[in-house]
Amino acid sequence: MAARPAGSGIRRVFANRNYRLYFTGNAVSLVGTWMQRTGVYALAWELTGSAFYLGLIATAEFLPSILLGPFAGAVADRLSRLGIIAAMQGLLCLQALTLGLLTVSGVTTPELLFLLTLLLGTATAVAQPARLSLVPSLVGRDDIPSAVAINSIGWNSARFIGPTLAGPMLAYLGPVSGAGWAFLCNTGTFAAFLVVLPMLRLSRPEHLHRERRSLVAEIGEGFRYIGRHAGVGPLILLLLSGALLVRPYVELLPAFADVVFERGAEGFAMLVAVNGMGALAGGLWLAQRGSQRGLAVIVFAGAAVHAAMVALFSVVGDFHVALAALATAGFAMLVMGVGAQSLIQMGTPSDMLGRVLSVYGLTFRAGPALGALTMGALADHIGLAWPVLGGACLCLAAIVLLLRRLRTVRAALEPDR
């Protein structure tokens, strides 16, 4: 193995040509993803004015992960992960183009928006385990924590940049036309990532060739591994509680911006952007840290702060205090999710990684969908604040119960502590 350059984890990771290429193409694509996501929720609110429909759109985006995630994880352990990513990226490009043309033409309906969002969710669900489990093929094992954190920096930079670009479109062109042009811009960013993928030259296999069984048997093997592992199982439960009970506030932000703060589309873009800025700061902090030591404590602390800040956001009436709460929530959510993913990546065998990370991805995609649908339905009847506050309080109670497993998580996943 070639000697790594001295310095921070960030410099070591970017010394790798494959990772530089992958990160650049993926970062551009993610900016478009967040432009489209901002446009989708603004358009959904404009078409229906219903918090329940916002939850329904979140369900369309995330529900396929429940149905397809475990199968996609097993497939990612069998086939070329780069090939899976490229195929799904092409499908996402076509989806964004179709949605953009329909919306600019003024013919998008709530039903069409739901169906096309469902297509996006399906392609993303298939690609996600391959994306997550590709990291060990791009960098060395010791650099996995920094690489995972840097990936999150790209994601959360896009959470800031995408809404910042989409916000003026929505404000000056209107929620419908502005959303349509945001979708068309996303088409170009997806195409850019498709150009980058064939340029990657992996120095080692993406997966291990092993004895093949049925997909169902391999999925069951993955769930048994998670259930029996002293570290991975509790982390998945911690992440699931946050995803189901706290994270759905993001899908309800258009309603908060309009009804609670009376700021409209620009206020919505600001709420999303500061949440992304906080997460970006969390990613930078974890990336320069470059070590798995102490990550379990950081994950549990991040989960608690995330829930507490969302509880504060749900009851505060001042827009600027709400922005500060969302920025802190973004930081905490990032360190919780990326810290947990780093520990799981380090502690899972390569031939099991796709299946385990499919369940990790399932918590972050399916949990918010189910939570947003429930909270949106409740919000239409009892207001926005109570469902979000109740979910955050329930999550804090779950964290207290899971704290008794912290010592076993550290022993299983932090062997060098």
C-alpha positions as CSV (number, residue, x, y, z in Angstrom):
1,M,0.0,0.0,0.0
2,A,1.3,3.4,-0.9
3,A,2.2,5.7,1.9
4,R,-0.5,8.2,2.8
5,P,0.3,11.9,2.9
6,A,0.6,13.3,6.3
7,G,-2.1,15.6,7.6
8,S,-5.8,15.6,8.3
9,G,-8.3,12.9,7.2
10,I,-9.6,15.3,4.6
11,R,-6.3,15.6,2.8
12,R,-5.7,11.9,2.9
13,V,-9.0,11.1,1.3
14,F,-8.7,13.7,-1.4
15,A,-5.3,12.3,-2.3
16,N,-7.2,9.5,-3.9
17,R,-8.0,10.1,-7.6
18,N,-11.1,7.9,-7.7
19,Y,-12.6,9.5,-4.6
20,R,-11.9,13.0,-6.0
21,L,-13.8,12.2,-9.2
22,Y,-16.6,10.4,-7.4
23,F,-17.1,13.2,-4.9
24,T,-17.1,15.9,-7.6
25,G,-19.7,14.3,-9.8
26,N,-21.8,13.2,-6.9
27,A,-21.7,16.7,-5.3
28,V,-22.9,18.4,-8.5
29,S,-25.7,15.8,-8.8
30,L,-26.8,16.4,-5.2
31,V,-27.1,20.1,-5.7
32,G,-29.7,19.4,-8.4
33,T,-31.4,16.8,-6.1
34,W,-32.0,19.4,-3.5
35,M,-33.2,22.0,-6.0
36,Q,-35.7,19.4,-7.2
37,R,-36.7,18.4,-3.6
38,T,-37.3,22.1,-2.7
39,G,-39.4,22.5,-5.8
40,V,-41.4,19.3,-5.3
41,Y,-42.5,20.3,-1.8
42,A,-43.2,23.9,-2.7
43,L,-45.2,22.7,-5.7
44,A,-47.1,20.1,-3.6
45,W,-48.1,22.8,-1.1
46,E,-49.2,25.2,-4.0
47,L,-51.3,22.5,-5.6
48,T,-53.0,21.2,-2.5
49,G,-52.4,23.4,0.6
50,S,-52.5,20.2,2.6
51,A,-50.0,19.1,5.2
52,F,-51.3,15.5,4.7
53,Y,-50.4,15.7,1.0
54,L,-46.8,16.9,2.0
55,G,-46.6,13.7,4.0
56,L,-48.0,11.7,1.1
57,I,-45.3,13.1,-1.2
58,A,-42.6,12.1,1.4
59,T,-44.1,8.6,1.4
60,A,-43.9,8.4,-2.4
61,E,-40.2,9.3,-2.2
62,F,-39.3,7.1,0.7
63,L,-41.8,4.1,0.7
64,P,-39.9,2.2,-2.0
65,S,-37.0,1.8,0.4
66,I,-39.2,-0.3,2.6
67,L,-40.2,-2.6,-0.2
68,L,-37.0,-2.6,-2.2
69,G,-34.2,-1.7,0.2
70,P,-33.3,-5.2,1.5
71,F,-33.4,-6.7,-2.0
72,A,-31.3,-3.8,-3.3
73,G,-28.8,-4.5,-0.6
74,A,-28.5,-8.2,-1.5
75,V,-28.1,-7.2,-5.2
76,A,-25.3,-4.7,-4.3
77,D,-23.4,-7.6,-2.6
78,R,-23.7,-9.6,-5.9
79,L,-23.3,-7.2,-8.8
80,S,-21.1,-4.3,-9.9
81,R,-22.0,-1.4,-7.6
82,L,-20.8,1.1,-10.1
83,G,-23.1,-0.5,-12.7
84,I,-26.1,-0.2,-10.4
85,I,-25.4,3.4,-9.7
86,A,-25.0,4.3,-13.3
87,A,-28.3,2.6,-14.4
88,M,-30.3,4.3,-11.7
89,Q,-28.7,7.7,-12.3
90,G,-29.9,7.5,-15.9
91,L,-33.4,6.7,-14.8
92,L,-33.3,9.6,-12.3
93,C,-32.2,11.9,-15.2
94,L,-35.2,10.9,-17.3
95,Q,-37.5,11.4,-14.3
96,A,-36.3,14.9,-13.6
97,L,-36.6,15.8,-17.3
98,T,-40.2,14.5,-17.6
99,L,-41.3,16.3,-14.4
100,G,-39.6,19.5,-15.5
101,L,-41.3,19.6,-18.9
102,L,-44.7,18.7,-17.5
103,T,-44.4,21.4,-14.8
104,V,-43.1,24.2,-17.0
105,S,-46.0,23.4,-19.4
106,G,-48.5,23.8,-16.5
107,V,-50.0,20.4,-16.8
108,T,-48.6,18.8,-13.6
109,T,-51.4,17.6,-11.2
110,P,-51.1,16.2,-7.7
111,E,-51.5,12.7,-9.1
112,L,-48.7,13.1,-11.6
113,L,-46.4,14.6,-9.0
114,F,-47.1,11.7,-6.7
115,L,-46.4,9.1,-9.5
116,L,-43.2,10.7,-10.7
117,T,-42.0,11.1,-7.1
118,L,-42.7,7.4,-6.6
119,L,-40.5,6.7,-9.6
120,L,-37.7,8.8,-8.1
121,G,-38.0,7.0,-4.8
122,T,-37.8,3.6,-6.5
123,A,-34.6,4.4,-8.4
124,T,-33.1,5.9,-5.3
125,A,-34.0,2.9,-3.2
126,V,-32.2,0.6,-5.7
127,A,-29.1,2.7,-5.9
128,Q,-28.6,3.6,-2.3
129,P,-27.1,0.4,-0.9
130,A,-24.6,0.4,-3.8
131,R,-23.7,4.1,-3.2
132,L,-23.2,3.5,0.5
133,S,-21.1,0.3,0.2
134,L,-18.9,1.7,-2.6
135,V,-16.8,3.8,-0.1
136,P,-14.4,1.0,0.9
137,S,-13.6,0.5,-2.8
138,L,-12.6,4.2,-3.2
139,V,-10.4,4.7,-0.1
140,G,-8.4,2.6,2.4
141,R,-10.0,1.2,5.5
142,D,-8.4,3.7,7.8
143,D,-9.9,6.6,5.8
144,I,-13.5,5.3,5.8
145,P,-14.7,7.6,8.7
146,S,-13.3,10.7,6.9
147,A,-14.6,9.6,3.6
148,V,-18.1,9.0,5.0
149,A,-18.0,12.4,6.6
150,I,-16.9,14.1,3.4
151,N,-19.7,12.4,1.5
152,S,-22.0,14.0,4.1
153,I,-20.4,17.3,3.5
154,G,-21.3,17.0,-0.2
155,W,-24.8,16.1,0.7
156,N,-25.3,18.8,3.2
157,S,-23.6,21.5,1.1
158,A,-26.2,20.6,-1.5
159,R,-28.9,21.0,1.2
160,F,-27.7,24.6,1.5
161,I,-26.8,25.4,-2.1
162,G,-29.8,23.6,-3.8
163,P,-32.5,25.5,-1.8
164,T,-30.5,28.8,-2.2
165,L,-30.6,28.4,-6.0
166,A,-34.2,27.1,-6.0
167,G,-35.5,29.8,-3.7
168,P,-35.2,32.8,-6.1
169,M,-36.8,30.7,-8.9
170,L,-39.8,29.9,-6.7
171,A,-40.0,33.5,-5.5
172,Y,-39.7,35.3,-8.9
173,L,-41.2,32.8,-11.3
174,G,-43.8,31.5,-9.0
175,P,-44.2,28.1,-7.2
176,V,-45.2,26.3,-10.4
177,S,-42.9,27.7,-13.1
178,G,-40.0,28.1,-10.6
179,A,-40.3,24.4,-9.5
180,G,-40.4,23.4,-13.2
181,W,-37.1,25.1,-14.0
182,A,-35.5,23.7,-10.8
183,F,-36.4,20.2,-12.1
184,L,-34.8,21.0,-15.5
185,C,-31.7,22.2,-13.8
186,N,-31.6,18.9,-11.9
187,T,-31.6,17.0,-15.2
188,G,-28.3,18.6,-16.1
189,T,-26.7,17.8,-12.8
190,F,-27.7,14.2,-13.0
191,A,-26.2,14.0,-16.5
192,A,-22.9,15.4,-15.2
193,F,-22.6,12.6,-12.7
194,L,-23.3,10.0,-15.5
195,V,-20.2,11.4,-17.3
196,V,-18.0,10.9,-14.3
197,L,-18.9,7.3,-13.4
198,P,-17.1,5.6,-16.3
199,M,-13.9,7.5,-15.4
200,L,-13.5,5.6,-12.1
201,R,-10.9,2.9,-12.1
202,L,-11.2,0.9,-8.9
203,S,-8.0,-0.8,-7.8
204,R,-9.8,-3.6,-6.0
205,P,-13.1,-5.5,-6.4
206,E,-16.3,-3.8,-5.3
207,H,-17.6,-7.0,-3.8
208,L,-16.5,-10.5,-2.9
209,H,-17.6,-13.4,-5.0
210,R,-19.2,-15.9,-2.6
211,E,-21.5,-18.9,-2.7
212,R,-24.8,-17.7,-4.1
213,R,-28.1,-18.5,-2.4
214,S,-31.6,-17.0,-3.0
215,L,-32.1,-13.3,-2.5
216,V,-34.6,-14.0,0.3
217,A,-32.1,-16.2,2.1
218,E,-29.4,-13.6,1.8
219,I,-31.7,-10.8,3.0
220,G,-32.6,-12.9,6.1
221,E,-28.9,-13.5,6.7
222,G,-28.4,-9.7,6.7
223,F,-31.2,-9.1,9.2
224,R,-29.9,-11.9,11.5
225,Y,-26.4,-10.3,11.4
226,I,-27.9,-7.0,12.5
227,G,-30.0,-8.5,15.2
228,R,-27.2,-10.5,16.8
229,H,-24.4,-7.8,16.5
230,A,-23.8,-6.1,19.9
231,G,-23.0,-2.8,18.2
232,V,-24.9,-2.6,14.9
233,G,-28.3,-3.6,16.2
234,P,-28.5,-0.9,18.9
235,L,-27.3,1.8,16.5
236,I,-30.0,0.8,13.9
237,L,-32.6,1.1,16.7
238,L,-31.3,4.5,17.7
239,L,-31.3,5.8,14.1
240,L,-34.8,4.4,13.5
241,S,-36.2,6.2,16.5
242,G,-34.8,9.5,15.2
243,A,-35.9,8.9,11.6
244,L,-39.5,8.0,12.5
245,L,-40.1,10.4,15.4
246,V,-38.0,13.5,14.7
247,R,-36.7,13.7,11.1
248,P,-40.2,14.1,9.5
249,Y,-40.2,17.8,10.4
250,V,-38.2,18.4,7.2
251,E,-41.2,17.4,5.0
252,L,-43.5,19.8,7.0
253,L,-41.2,22.8,6.6
254,P,-43.3,24.3,3.8
255,A,-46.3,24.4,6.1
256,F,-44.3,25.9,9.0
257,A,-42.9,28.6,6.7
258,D,-46.4,29.5,5.4
259,V,-48.7,29.0,8.3
260,V,-46.6,29.5,11.4
261,F,-44.0,32.1,10.3
262,E,-45.9,33.6,7.3
263,R,-42.7,33.7,5.2
264,G,-43.9,31.7,2.1
265,A,-41.5,30.1,-0.4
266,E,-38.5,32.2,0.5
267,G,-38.9,31.4,4.2
268,F,-39.1,27.7,3.3
269,A,-35.9,27.9,1.4
270,M,-34.2,29.7,4.3
271,L,-35.4,27.0,6.8
272,V,-34.0,24.2,4.6
273,A,-30.8,26.1,3.9
274,V,-29.9,26.7,7.6
275,N,-30.7,23.1,8.4
276,G,-28.2,22.1,5.7
277,M,-25.6,24.6,6.9
278,G,-25.7,23.1,10.4
279,A,-25.3,19.7,8.9
280,L,-22.4,20.9,6.7
281,A,-20.6,22.2,9.9
282,G,-21.1,18.8,11.5
283,G,-19.6,17.0,8.5
284,L,-16.6,19.3,8.4
285,W,-16.0,18.6,12.1
286,L,-16.3,14.8,11.7
287,A,-14.1,14.8,8.5
288,Q,-11.2,16.6,10.1
289,R,-11.5,14.4,13.2
290,G,-10.7,11.3,11.1
291,S,-11.0,8.7,13.8
292,Q,-13.6,6.2,15.0
293,R,-12.5,6.6,18.6
294,G,-15.3,8.1,20.7
295,L,-17.9,8.0,17.9
296,A,-20.5,6.0,19.8
297,V,-20.8,8.7,22.5
298,I,-20.9,11.3,19.8
299,V,-23.7,9.4,18.0
300,F,-25.9,9.1,21.2
301,A,-25.3,12.8,22.1
302,G,-26.2,13.9,18.5
303,A,-29.4,11.9,18.7
304,A,-30.4,13.7,21.9
305,V,-29.5,17.2,20.7
306,H,-31.3,16.6,17.4
307,A,-34.6,15.7,19.2
308,A,-34.3,18.6,21.7
309,M,-33.7,21.2,19.0
310,V,-36.7,19.9,16.9
311,A,-38.9,20.1,20.0
312,L,-37.8,23.7,20.4
313,F,-38.4,24.5,16.8
314,S,-41.9,23.2,17.0
315,V,-43.0,25.5,19.8
316,V,-41.0,28.7,19.2
317,G,-42.8,31.6,17.4
318,D,-39.8,33.7,16.5
319,F,-38.4,33.0,13.0
320,H,-34.8,33.8,13.9
321,V,-34.9,31.5,16.9
322,A,-36.4,28.8,14.7
323,L,-33.5,29.2,12.2
324,A,-30.9,28.8,15.0
325,A,-32.7,25.7,16.3
326,L,-32.8,24.2,12.8
327,A,-29.1,24.9,12.3
328,T,-28.2,23.1,15.5
329,A,-30.6,20.3,14.7
330,G,-28.8,19.9,11.3
331,F,-25.4,19.6,13.0
332,A,-26.7,17.0,15.5
333,M,-28.5,15.0,12.9
334,L,-25.4,14.8,10.8
335,V,-23.0,13.7,13.5
336,M,-25.5,11.1,14.6
337,G,-26.1,9.6,11.1
338,V,-22.5,9.8,9.8
339,G,-21.0,8.7,13.0
340,A,-23.2,5.6,13.1
341,Q,-22.6,4.9,9.4
342,S,-18.8,5.1,9.9
343,L,-19.0,2.6,12.8
344,I,-21.1,0.3,10.8
345,Q,-18.8,0.5,7.8
346,M,-15.8,-0.3,9.9
347,G,-17.4,-3.2,11.8
348,T,-19.2,-5.1,8.9
349,P,-17.5,-7.6,6.6
350,S,-17.3,-6.5,2.9
351,D,-19.6,-9.3,1.6
352,M,-22.3,-8.3,4.1
353,L,-21.9,-4.5,3.7
354,G,-24.6,-4.0,1.0
355,R,-27.3,-5.7,3.0
356,V,-26.4,-4.0,6.3
357,L,-26.2,-0.6,4.8
358,S,-29.5,-1.2,3.0
359,V,-31.1,-1.4,6.4
360,Y,-29.2,1.7,7.5
361,G,-30.6,3.5,4.5
362,L,-34.0,2.0,5.1
363,T,-34.2,3.8,8.5
364,F,-33.3,7.1,7.0
365,R,-35.7,6.9,4.1
366,A,-38.7,4.8,5.3
367,G,-38.8,6.3,8.8
368,P,-39.3,9.9,7.7
369,A,-41.9,8.8,5.1
370,L,-44.0,7.0,7.7
371,G,-43.5,9.7,10.3
372,A,-44.3,12.5,7.9
373,L,-47.5,10.8,6.7
374,T,-48.7,10.4,10.3
375,M,-47.6,13.9,11.4
376,G,-49.1,15.5,8.3
377,A,-52.5,13.8,8.9
378,L,-52.5,14.9,12.6
379,A,-51.3,18.4,11.7
380,D,-54.4,18.9,9.4
381,H,-56.6,18.4,12.5
382,I,-54.6,19.6,15.6
383,G,-52.0,22.0,14.1
384,L,-48.4,21.6,13.2
385,A,-46.7,22.0,16.6
386,W,-48.2,19.1,18.6
387,P,-47.3,16.2,16.3
388,V,-43.7,17.4,15.9
389,L,-43.3,18.1,19.6
390,G,-44.8,14.8,20.6
391,G,-42.5,12.9,18.2
392,A,-39.4,14.6,19.6
393,C,-40.4,13.8,23.2
394,L,-41.0,10.2,22.4
395,C,-37.6,10.0,20.7
396,L,-35.9,11.4,23.8
397,A,-37.5,8.7,25.8
398,A,-36.2,6.0,23.4
399,I,-32.7,7.4,23.6
400,V,-32.8,7.2,27.4
401,L,-33.8,3.5,27.1
402,L,-31.0,2.8,24.6
403,L,-28.3,4.4,26.6
404,R,-27.9,1.2,28.6
405,R,-26.4,-0.3,25.4
406,L,-23.8,2.3,24.9
407,R,-21.0,0.4,26.6
408,T,-21.6,-2.7,24.4
409,V,-21.7,-0.6,21.3
410,R,-18.4,0.9,22.2
411,A,-16.9,-2.5,22.9
412,A,-18.1,-4.0,19.6
413,L,-17.3,-1.1,17.3
414,E,-14.5,0.9,18.9
415,P,-11.8,-1.8,19.5
416,D,-9.0,0.8,19.6
417,R,-10.5,3.1,22.2
